[in-house]
Amino acid sequence: MRTARWICAGTLSVLLAGSGMIALAQGNGKGKGKGHNKHDDDRGEYYRDHDRDEARGWYDGHEGHLPPGLAKKDRLPPGLERQLVRNGRLPPGLQKRIEPCPPELVRVLPPPPPDCAHVLIAGHIVLLNRHTNVVVDIIHFD
């Protein structure tokens, strides 16, 4: 009689432990799933496609009289261009080229997060964290 109880208890514990492992395996892991939520905003981008289109529309409409920072003559050499990357720190050479973003352009962009500002750097709209000089996102005009 005692042996039968132990066998029942052992079988029940194995079954419960196995179902618990299956439940854990089906949890929300941190891996990149294939197909599930692959279009969520985990790209680290702040500007959406709509924002980029609006900014390009503004740029095209003002191409004849662009403010400093967006004119063709303000383009960066290729070496400095490579240093302007999302989630990268703005090097001192580029910090000197920061221009304020025109108010009519700021109106078509989403409001910046705290401690950030929309600025112009040599033909690019840059969402810059003003305290850390980290580039949050970029809109290129090419």
DRENVOMI-513502 format. One record per residue: residue in three letters; residue number from 0; x, y, z of N, C-alpha, C in turn. Coordinates in Angstrom, 3 decimals, padded with zeros to 6 digits. Layout:
! DRENVOMI-513502
+------+------+----------+----------+----------+----------+----------+----------+----------+----------+----------+
! resn ! resi !   n_east !  n_north !     n_up !  ca_east ! ca_north !    ca_up !   c_east !  c_north !     c_up !
+------+------+----------+----------+----------+----------+----------+----------+----------+----------+----------+
!  ALA !  NUM !        X !        Y !        Z !        X !        Y !        Z !        X !        Y !        Z !
...
+------+------+----------+----------+----------+----------+----------+----------+----------+----------+----------+
! end
This chain:
! DRENVOMI-513502
+------+------+----------+----------+----------+----------+----------+----------+----------+----------+----------+
! resn ! resi !   n_east !  n_north !     n_up !  ca_east ! ca_north !    ca_up !   c_east !  c_north !     c_up !
+------+------+----------+----------+----------+----------+----------+----------+----------+----------+----------+
!  MET !    0 !  000.813 ! -001.186 !  000.000 !  000.000 !  000.000 !  000.000 !  000.866 !  001.264 !  000.000 !
!  ARG !    1 !  001.925 !  001.276 !  000.824 !  002.810 !  002.437 !  000.860 !  003.545 !  002.619 ! -000.461 !
!  THR !    2 !  003.920 !  001.562 ! -001.073 !  004.636 !  001.636 ! -002.345 !  003.736 !  002.230 ! -003.423 !
!  ALA !    3 !  002.464 !  001.893 ! -003.408 !  001.532 !  002.421 ! -004.409 !  001.383 !  003.945 ! -004.242 !
!  ARG !    4 !  001.358 !  004.418 ! -003.013 !  001.269 !  005.863 ! -002.775 !  002.516 !  006.575 ! -003.291 !
!  TRP !    5 !  003.666 !  005.989 ! -003.029 !  004.905 !  006.598 ! -003.490 !  004.964 !  006.630 ! -005.016 !
!  ILE !    6 !  004.501 !  005.589 ! -005.638 !  004.490 !  005.542 ! -007.110 !  003.528 !  006.600 ! -007.648 !
!  CYS !    7 !  002.340 !  006.722 ! -007.051 !  001.376 !  007.746 ! -007.475 !  001.929 !  009.146 ! -007.264 !
!  ALA !    8 !  002.523 !  009.370 ! -006.092 !  003.083 !  010.683 ! -005.788 !  004.233 !  011.015 ! -006.738 !
!  GLY !    9 !  005.081 !  010.042 ! -007.025 !  006.208 !  010.254 ! -007.946 !  005.727 !  010.541 ! -009.357 !
!  THR !   10 !  004.743 !  009.781 ! -009.817 !  004.202 !  009.998 ! -011.165 !  003.555 !  011.366 ! -011.270 !
!  LEU !   11 !  002.786 !  011.745 ! -010.244 !  002.121 !  013.047 ! -010.242 !  003.142 !  014.191 ! -010.248 !
!  SER !   12 !  004.214 !  014.070 ! -009.465 !  005.223 !  015.130 ! -009.426 !  005.963 !  015.246 ! -010.756 !
!  VAL !   13 !  006.216 !  014.125 ! -011.418 !  006.867 !  014.161 ! -012.733 !  005.954 !  014.840 ! -013.747 !
!  LEU !   14 !  004.677 !  014.537 ! -013.732 !  003.736 !  015.150 ! -014.664 !  003.606 !  016.655 ! -014.422 !
!  LEU !   15 !  003.526 !  017.050 ! -013.163 !  003.411 !  018.474 ! -012.852 !  004.681 !  019.229 ! -013.211 !
!  ALA !   16 !  005.812 !  018.643 ! -012.936 !  007.074 !  019.292 ! -013.274 !  007.210 !  019.434 ! -014.794 !
!  GLY !   17 !  006.814 !  018.440 ! -015.528 !  006.885 !  018.492 ! -016.990 !  005.970 !  019.560 ! -017.560 !
!  SER !   18 !  004.763 !  019.689 ! -017.017 !  003.853 !  020.715 ! -017.534 !  004.345 !  022.108 ! -017.165 !
!  GLY !   19 !  005.009 !  022.253 ! -016.042 !  005.578 !  023.535 ! -015.658 !  006.709 !  023.949 ! -016.585 !
!  MET !   20 !  007.521 !  022.996 ! -017.023 !  008.606 !  023.287 ! -017.953 !  008.063 !  023.713 ! -019.315 !
!  ILE !   21 !  006.975 !  023.076 ! -019.739 !  006.361 !  023.456 ! -021.010 !  005.827 !  024.877 ! -020.909 !
!  ALA !   22 !  005.200 !  025.209 ! -019.794 !  004.669 !  026.558 ! -019.619 !  005.798 !  027.591 ! -019.616 !
!  LEU !   23 !  006.935 !  027.259 ! -018.998 !  008.063 !  028.182 ! -018.993 !  008.650 !  028.347 ! -020.389 !
!  ALA !   24 !  008.679 !  027.282 ! -021.163 !  009.249 !  027.348 ! -022.503 !  008.398 !  028.191 ! -023.439 !
!  GLN !   25 !  007.124 !  028.378 ! -023.133 !  006.257 !  029.158 ! -023.999 !  006.167 !  030.615 ! -023.569 !
!  GLY !   26 !  006.986 !  031.047 ! -022.649 !  006.946 !  032.419 ! -022.152 !  007.441 !  033.404 ! -023.187 !
!  ASN !   27 !  007.415 !  034.668 ! -022.824 !  007.879 !  035.720 ! -023.711 !  009.372 !  035.923 ! -023.499 !
!  GLY !   28 !  010.175 !  035.285 ! -024.307 !  011.619 !  035.422 ! -024.218 !  012.076 !  036.729 ! -024.819 !
!  LYS !   29 !  013.371 !  036.976 ! -024.767 !  013.932 !  038.209 ! -025.283 !  014.563 !  038.015 ! -026.651 !
!  GLY !   30 !  014.415 !  036.835 ! -027.227 !  015.001 !  036.571 ! -028.536 !  014.206 !  037.213 ! -029.648 !
!  LYS !   31 !  014.786 !  037.219 ! -030.821 !  014.127 !  037.752 ! -032.009 !  013.311 !  036.634 ! -032.631 !
!  GLY !   32 !  012.015 !  036.668 ! -032.439 !  011.141 !  035.647 ! -032.991 !  011.018 !  035.780 ! -034.491 !
!  LYS !   33 !  010.709 !  034.682 ! -035.140 !  010.554 !  034.711 ! -036.586 !  009.092 !  034.937 ! -036.905 !
!  GLY !   34 !  008.778 !  036.138 ! -037.317 !  007.417 !  036.436 ! -037.741 !  006.576 !  037.131 ! -036.694 !
!  HIS !   35 !  006.831 !  036.910 ! -035.440 !  006.006 !  037.499 ! -034.399 !  006.538 !  038.876 ! -034.041 !
!  ASN !   36 !  005.694 !  039.878 ! -034.157 !  006.028 !  041.254 ! -033.783 !  007.277 !  041.774 ! -034.490 !
!  LYS !   37 !  007.522 !  041.317 ! -035.702 !  008.748 !  041.740 ! -036.369 !  008.687 !  043.166 ! -036.878 !
!  HIS !   38 !  007.504 !  043.778 ! -036.875 !  007.398 !  045.158 ! -037.327 !  007.153 !  046.124 ! -036.185 !
!  ASP !   39 !  007.351 !  045.692 ! -034.954 !  007.202 !  046.596 ! -033.820 !  008.343 !  047.604 ! -033.835 !
!  ASP !   40 !  008.220 !  048.641 ! -033.046 !  009.211 !  049.704 ! -033.019 !  010.369 !  049.353 ! -032.097 !
!  ASP !   41 !  011.071 !  048.264 ! -032.394 !  012.248 !  047.925 ! -031.613 !  013.517 !  048.276 ! -032.377 !
!  ARG !   42 !  013.379 !  049.107 ! -033.406 !  014.525 !  049.480 ! -034.213 !  015.306 !  050.610 ! -033.571 !
!  GLY !   43 !  014.804 !  051.216 ! -032.542 !  015.496 !  052.319 ! -031.900 !  015.320 !  053.631 ! -032.627 !
!  GLU !   44 !  014.383 !  053.719 ! -033.522 !  014.152 !  054.938 ! -034.275 !  013.050 !  055.747 ! -033.611 !
!  TYR !   45 !  013.225 !  057.080 ! -033.621 !  012.212 !  057.969 ! -033.072 !  011.314 !  058.488 ! -034.187 !
!  TYR !   46 !  011.939 !  058.899 ! -035.300 !  011.170 !  059.417 ! -036.420 !  010.525 !  058.253 ! -037.177 !
!  ARG !   47 !  009.256 !  058.387 ! -037.469 !  008.547 !  057.380 ! -038.252 !  008.614 !  057.775 ! -039.724 !
!  ASP !   48 !  008.169 !  056.872 ! -040.592 !  008.182 !  057.145 ! -042.032 !  007.369 !  058.388 ! -042.359 !
!  HIS !   49 !  006.246 !  058.572 ! -041.672 !  005.405 !  059.751 ! -041.898 !  006.174 !  061.033 ! -041.573 !
!  ASP !   50 !  006.929 !  061.017 ! -040.474 !  007.716 !  062.186 ! -040.081 !  008.798 !  062.484 ! -041.121 !
!  ARG !   51 !  009.433 !  061.433 ! -041.615 !  010.475 !  061.601 ! -042.633 !  009.877 !  062.176 ! -043.920 !
!  ASP !   52 !  008.689 !  061.697 ! -044.299 !  008.019 !  062.210 ! -045.497 !  007.645 !  063.680 ! -045.330 !
!  GLU !   53 !  007.120 !  064.038 ! -044.160 !  006.767 !  065.435 ! -043.888 !  007.998 !  066.339 ! -043.963 !
!  ALA !   54 !  009.111 !  065.894 ! -043.377 !  010.334 !  066.695 ! -043.390 !  010.866 !  066.838 ! -044.819 !
!  ARG !   55 !  010.813 !  065.758 ! -045.588 !  011.271 !  065.842 ! -046.981 !  010.375 !  066.761 ! -047.800 !
!  GLY !   56 !  009.074 !  066.731 ! -047.524 !  008.156 !  067.649 ! -048.203 !  008.488 !  069.091 ! -047.883 !
!  TRP !   57 !  008.782 !  069.382 ! -046.619 !  009.173 !  070.734 ! -046.232 !  010.473 !  071.117 ! -046.928 !
!  TYR !   58 !  011.428 !  070.205 ! -046.949 !  012.733 !  070.449 ! -047.569 !  012.573 !  070.751 ! -049.058 !
!  ASP !   59 !  011.774 !  069.955 ! -049.759 !  011.553 !  070.163 ! -051.191 !  010.872 !  071.509 ! -051.455 !
!  GLY !   60 !  009.958 !  071.907 ! -050.592 !  009.256 !  073.172 ! -050.764 !  010.105 !  074.396 ! -050.483 !
!  HIS !   61 !  011.205 !  074.225 ! -049.738 !  012.059 !  075.358 ! -049.372 !  013.458 !  075.247 ! -049.976 !
!  GLU !   62 !  013.613 !  074.411 ! -050.989 !  014.947 !  074.126 ! -051.511 !  015.675 !  075.363 ! -052.052 !
!  GLY !   63 !  014.946 !  076.334 ! -052.547 !  015.580 !  077.534 ! -053.083 !  016.150 !  078.451 ! -052.016 !
!  HIS !   64 !  015.600 !  078.435 ! -050.831 !  016.060 !  079.327 ! -049.756 !  016.107 !  078.566 ! -048.430 !
!  LEU !   65 !  017.064 !  077.644 ! -048.356 !  017.224 !  076.814 ! -047.158 !  018.048 !  077.541 ! -046.106 !
!  PRO !   66 !  017.745 !  077.293 ! -044.827 !  018.525 !  077.918 ! -043.747 !  019.909 !  077.287 ! -043.641 !
!  PRO !   67 !  020.840 !  077.939 ! -042.942 !  022.153 !  077.332 ! -042.721 !  021.995 !  075.973 ! -042.052 !
!  GLY !   68 !  022.784 !  075.040 ! -042.502 !  022.706 !  073.682 ! -041.971 !  022.004 !  072.737 ! -042.913 !
!  LEU !   69 !  021.199 !  073.261 ! -043.834 !  020.509 !  072.404 ! -044.795 !  020.897 !  072.691 ! -046.246 !
!  ALA !   70 !  021.603 !  073.780 ! -046.496 !  021.975 !  074.117 ! -047.865 !  023.011 !  073.122 ! -048.393 !
!  LYS !   71 !  023.102 !  073.003 ! -049.707 !  024.032 !  072.053 ! -050.335 !  025.471 !  072.322 ! -049.918 !
!  LYS !   72 !  025.816 !  073.595 ! -049.736 !  027.188 !  073.932 ! -049.363 !  027.542 !  073.453 ! -047.956 !
!  ASP !   73 !  026.554 !  073.079 ! -047.191 !  026.790 !  072.653 ! -045.807 !  027.029 !  071.150 ! -045.673 !
!  ARG !   74 !  027.194 !  070.436 ! -046.771 !  027.368 !  068.988 ! -046.703 !  028.684 !  068.620 ! -046.013 !
!  LEU !   75 !  028.690 !  067.439 ! -045.404 !  029.869 !  066.959 ! -044.690 !  030.795 !  066.186 ! -045.611 !
!  PRO !   76 !  032.092 !  066.230 ! -045.334 !  032.998 !  065.320 ! -046.040 !  032.678 !  063.878 ! -045.627 !
!  PRO !   77 !  033.006 !  062.900 ! -046.467 !  032.639 !  061.504 ! -046.169 !  033.120 !  060.998 ! -044.804 !
!  GLY !   78 !  034.280 !  061.415 ! -044.351 !  034.792 !  060.963 ! -043.051 !  033.919 !  061.423 ! -041.898 !
!  LEU !   79 !  033.484 !  062.682 ! -041.944 !  032.597 !  063.193 ! -040.894 !  031.190 !  062.623 ! -041.039 !
!  GLU !   80 !  030.776 !  062.384 ! -042.283 !  029.442 !  061.809 ! -042.532 !  029.300 !  060.450 ! -041.850 !
!  ARG !   81 !  030.362 !  059.655 ! -041.876 !  030.323 !  058.325 ! -041.249 !  030.230 !  058.415 ! -039.726 !
!  GLN !   82 !  030.646 !  059.527 ! -039.149 !  030.598 !  059.680 ! -037.695 !  029.223 !  060.092 ! -037.188 !
!  LEU !   83 !  028.353 !  060.481 ! -038.092 !  026.995 !  060.896 ! -037.711 !  026.093 !  059.672 ! -037.779 !
!  VAL !   84 !  025.990 !  058.946 ! -036.657 !  025.236 !  057.696 ! -036.615 !  024.246 !  057.714 ! -035.450 !
!  ARG !   85 !  023.140 !  056.984 ! -035.614 !  022.132 !  056.862 ! -034.574 !  022.735 !  056.152 ! -033.364 !
!  ASN !   86 !  022.411 !  056.631 ! -032.201 !  022.878 !  056.116 ! -030.910 !  024.377 !  056.308 ! -030.701 !
!  GLY !   87 !  025.001 !  057.122 ! -031.539 !  026.413 !  057.436 ! -031.370 !  026.575 !  058.823 ! -030.761 !
!  ARG !   88 !  027.703 !  059.027 ! -030.136 !  027.994 !  060.338 ! -029.549 !  028.484 !  061.268 ! -030.659 !
!  LEU !   89 !  028.028 !  062.495 ! -030.622 !  028.400 !  063.484 ! -031.628 !  029.834 !  063.936 ! -031.379 !
!  PRO !   90 !  030.729 !  063.734 ! -032.348 !  032.124 !  064.148 ! -032.138 !  032.249 !  065.669 ! -032.083 !
!  PRO !   91 !  033.321 !  066.183 ! -031.460 !  033.484 !  067.634 ! -031.312 !  033.458 !  068.377 ! -032.645 !
!  GLY !   92 !  033.995 !  067.788 ! -033.711 !  033.980 !  068.448 ! -035.015 !  032.570 !  068.695 ! -035.519 !
!  LEU !   93 !  031.649 !  067.799 ! -035.201 !  030.258 !  067.972 ! -035.621 !  029.475 !  068.842 ! -034.639 !
!  GLN !   94 !  029.895 !  068.894 ! -033.393 !  029.204 !  069.736 ! -032.408 !  029.293 !  071.206 ! -032.801 !
!  LYS !   95 !  030.360 !  071.581 ! -033.500 !  030.533 !  072.965 ! -033.941 !  029.608 !  073.316 ! -035.098 !
!  ARG !   96 !  029.059 !  072.313 ! -035.778 !  028.217 !  072.543 ! -036.954 !  026.716 !  072.539 ! -036.640 !
!  ILE !   97 !  026.355 !  072.469 ! -035.375 !  024.940 !  072.427 ! -035.000 !  024.275 !  073.769 ! -035.295 !
!  GLU !   98 !  023.158 !  073.709 ! -035.992 !  022.339 !  074.888 ! -036.287 !  020.943 !  074.655 ! -035.705 !
!  PRO !   99 !  020.249 !  075.710 ! -035.304 !  018.880 !  075.509 ! -034.804 !  017.944 !  075.100 ! -035.943 !
!  CYS !  100 !  016.989 !  074.306 ! -035.616 !  015.993 !  073.855 ! -036.591 !  014.954 !  074.964 ! -036.774 !
!  PRO !  101 !  014.588 !  075.310 ! -038.022 !  013.594 !  076.365 ! -038.230 !  012.253 !  076.013 ! -037.582 !
!  PRO !  102 !  011.561 !  076.987 ! -036.994 !  010.292 !  076.710 ! -036.300 !  009.249 !  076.048 ! -037.194 !
!  GLU !  103 !  009.173 !  076.427 ! -038.485 !  008.164 !  075.812 ! -039.357 !  008.499 !  074.344 ! -039.640 !
!  LEU !  104 !  009.774 !  073.967 ! -039.575 !  010.160 !  072.564 ! -039.716 !  009.879 !  071.799 ! -038.425 !
!  VAL !  105 !  010.119 !  072.441 ! -037.293 !  009.846 !  071.800 ! -035.990 !  008.358 !  071.465 ! -035.865 !
!  ARG !  106 !  007.495 !  072.292 ! -036.463 !  006.046 !  072.051 ! -036.375 !  005.610 !  070.775 ! -037.085 !
!  VAL !  107 !  006.334 !  070.340 ! -038.116 !  005.936 !  069.119 ! -038.837 !  006.540 !  067.868 ! -038.202 !
!  LEU !  108 !  007.453 !  068.037 ! -037.251 !  008.086 !  066.901 ! -036.587 !  007.381 !  066.605 ! -035.265 !
!  PRO !  109 !  007.485 !  065.361 ! -034.783 !  006.895 !  065.061 ! -033.471 !  007.660 !  065.788 ! -032.367 !
!  PRO !  110 !  007.010 !  066.081 ! -031.250 !  007.724 !  066.773 ! -030.171 !  008.894 !  065.922 ! -029.665 !
!  PRO !  111 !  010.018 !  066.565 ! -029.389 !  011.180 !  065.783 ! -028.937 !  010.994 !  065.275 ! -027.511 !
!  PRO !  112 !  011.639 !  064.161 ! -027.181 !  011.599 !  063.671 ! -025.803 !  012.313 !  064.649 ! -024.867 !
!  PRO !  113 !  012.152 !  064.474 ! -023.565 !  012.846 !  065.361 ! -022.619 !  014.361 !  065.346 ! -022.857 !
!  ASP !  114 !  014.986 !  066.476 ! -022.658 !  016.431 !  066.678 ! -022.810 !  016.906 !  066.589 ! -024.256 !
!  CYS !  115 !  015.999 !  066.495 ! -025.223 !  016.382 !  066.385 ! -026.627 !  015.867 !  067.583 ! -027.411 !
!  ALA !  116 !  016.482 !  067.791 ! -028.570 !  016.065 !  068.882 ! -029.450 !  016.301 !  068.469 ! -030.890 !
!  HIS !  117 !  015.459 !  069.011 ! -031.789 !  015.673 !  068.848 ! -033.222 !  016.696 !  069.897 ! -033.630 !
!  VAL !  118 !  017.803 !  069.469 ! -034.227 !  018.825 !  070.391 ! -034.697 !  019.202 !  070.028 ! -036.128 !
!  LEU !  119 !  019.879 !  070.943 ! -036.801 !  020.384 !  070.699 ! -038.145 !  021.892 !  070.546 ! -038.079 !
!  ILE !  120 !  022.378 !  069.508 ! -038.738 !  023.823 !  069.314 ! -038.841 !  024.126 !  068.937 ! -040.284 !
!  ALA !  121 !  024.619 !  069.897 ! -041.027 !  025.118 !  069.675 ! -042.380 !  024.178 !  068.836 ! -043.246 !
!  GLY !  122 !  022.973 !  069.313 ! -043.438 !  022.047 !  068.645 ! -044.340 !  021.258 !  067.511 ! -043.717 !
!  HIS !  123 !  021.257 !  067.401 ! -042.413 !  020.533 !  066.348 ! -041.710 !  019.728 !  066.966 ! -040.578 !
!  ILE !  124 !  018.537 !  066.426 ! -040.369 !  017.791 !  066.776 ! -039.157 !  018.189 !  065.731 ! -038.129 !
!  VAL !  125 !  018.660 !  066.182 ! -036.998 !  019.164 !  065.280 ! -035.969 !  018.373 !  065.514 ! -034.690 !
!  LEU !  126 !  017.873 !  064.431 ! -034.109 !  017.277 !  064.489 ! -032.779 !  018.417 !  064.211 ! -031.806 !
!  LEU !  127 !  018.832 !  065.238 ! -031.091 !  020.038 !  065.183 ! -030.280 !  019.709 !  065.335 ! -028.811 !
!  ASN !  128 !  020.266 !  064.472 ! -027.985 !  020.180 !  064.642 ! -026.540 !  021.189 !  065.725 ! -026.180 !
!  ARG !  129 !  020.701 !  066.862 ! -025.716 !  021.552 !  068.028 ! -025.471 !  022.516 !  067.830 ! -024.301 !
!  HIS !  130 !  022.205 !  066.946 ! -023.361 !  023.065 !  066.756 ! -022.194 !  024.198 !  065.784 ! -022.475 !
!  THR !  131 !  023.923 !  064.741 ! -023.269 !  024.930 !  063.708 ! -023.519 !  025.534 !  063.777 ! -024.916 !
!  ASN !  132 !  024.967 !  064.625 ! -025.800 !  025.387 !  064.716 ! -027.200 !  025.283 !  063.376 ! -027.925 !
!  VAL !  133 !  024.285 !  062.593 ! -027.566 !  024.012 !  061.332 ! -028.250 !  022.944 !  061.578 ! -029.310 !
!  VAL !  134 !  023.176 !  061.059 ! -030.504 !  022.232 !  061.186 ! -031.603 !  021.132 !  060.148 ! -031.404 !
!  VAL !  135 !  019.910 !  060.605 ! -031.162 !  018.780 !  059.699 ! -030.944 !  018.262 !  059.184 ! -032.283 !
!  ASP !  136 !  018.131 !  060.068 ! -033.275 !  017.681 !  059.660 ! -034.602 !  018.088 !  060.717 ! -035.623 !
!  ILE !  137 !  018.061 !  060.340 ! -036.898 !  018.516 !  061.223 ! -037.975 !  017.557 !  061.119 ! -039.146 !
!  ILE !  138 !  017.326 !  062.259 ! -039.799 !  016.649 !  062.277 ! -041.100 !  017.663 !  062.806 ! -042.101 !
!  HIS !  139 !  018.013 !  061.960 ! -043.082 !  018.978 !  062.350 ! -044.120 !  018.237 !  062.938 ! -045.308 !
!  PHE !  140 !  018.807 !  063.945 ! -045.935 !  018.269 !  064.511 ! -047.165 !  019.286 !  064.232 ! -048.278 !
!  ASP !  141 !  019.075 !  063.149 ! -049.003 !  019.976 !  062.814 ! -050.115 !  019.205 !  062.611 ! -051.378 !
+------+------+----------+----------+----------+----------+----------+----------+----------+----------+----------+
! end
